[in-house]
Amino acid sequence: MKLDYYDTRTNGEILSVITNDVNAIQTLLGANFFQIITQPIMAIGILIMLFSLNGWLALIAVATIPLTFLVSGGTLKASSLNFEKQQKLLGDLNGYVEEMYNGQNVMTSFNYQKRANDRFREINELLRQSSDKAERSAGAVMPLTTVVNMIGCAVTALVGCAFALQGVMLIGGVQSAMQYVESFQQPFTTFASM
């Protein structure tokens, strides 16, 4: 980093950014690394099985992928803005606490405790509101993608039943295709939630 980065930020803010960024990277690599590798392989295998059952039902499953990312993309965009604001406020709060802790003698000498507490509460309340918005918007991703997945399953069931009535497929094949469609959409839901 350039030297002016350290001149324009408090020690607490720099430490907060470092610890939070390292924690986010550790979570991404630790908890999600295995899924990043296995989910695409699983999706390809399921897609092969779907095409072996019925190409039209496989295309229905493929058609839900852009819809899943479209629905989750807007929510994730709002969520990322809220998480960025949360991280900035967390850095501000940690910087303020570090500054007040190191300047305790000066703060006491000038009777600044009440104003320091008021300022802490103000920053903390902004952080709470930002964290609440970030968690709510991030929490909306799974229900939205689940709705898209259920629509895909319903369309698969309707088309599959029409095929079964026409004698193109057996009812067991329709049931298998529905399970494959649901399983096929799971990796994309997992990626959206990550």
C-alpha angles and dihedrals in degrees: 000000000000116000093246088063089066093042094055098046133060122242091247092053092050092047091048093052092048095048094043094046092047089048092050092049091046091051092048095049098035104043101025104034094089092048092048088060101037102040097065091046090051092048092052092049092049091047090054090051091048093052089049089055100042131335095213093054089047090053090053089056091048090049091059093060097076090043090053092051092043093053095043094040096068092046092047091050091055090043094052092051090052092047091050090052089047092052092049092050091046089054090048091050094048091046091050093048091048091048094049092045093052092044096048095124093050091045091052093044092056095039092242098145097104093048090046091051091047092050091047091052090048094052091041092053091050089050091049092051092047092047090049092052092046094050093045094051092044090048091056093064097077097048091047094049090045089057090052090048092051091050089053090050091048093050089047090051093049095047092041092052089049088053090048091051090051091049094244092119138018118243089245089058090052090051091049091049091052091053091047092049091052091047092045092056094050096079091053091049088050092051091048091052092047 
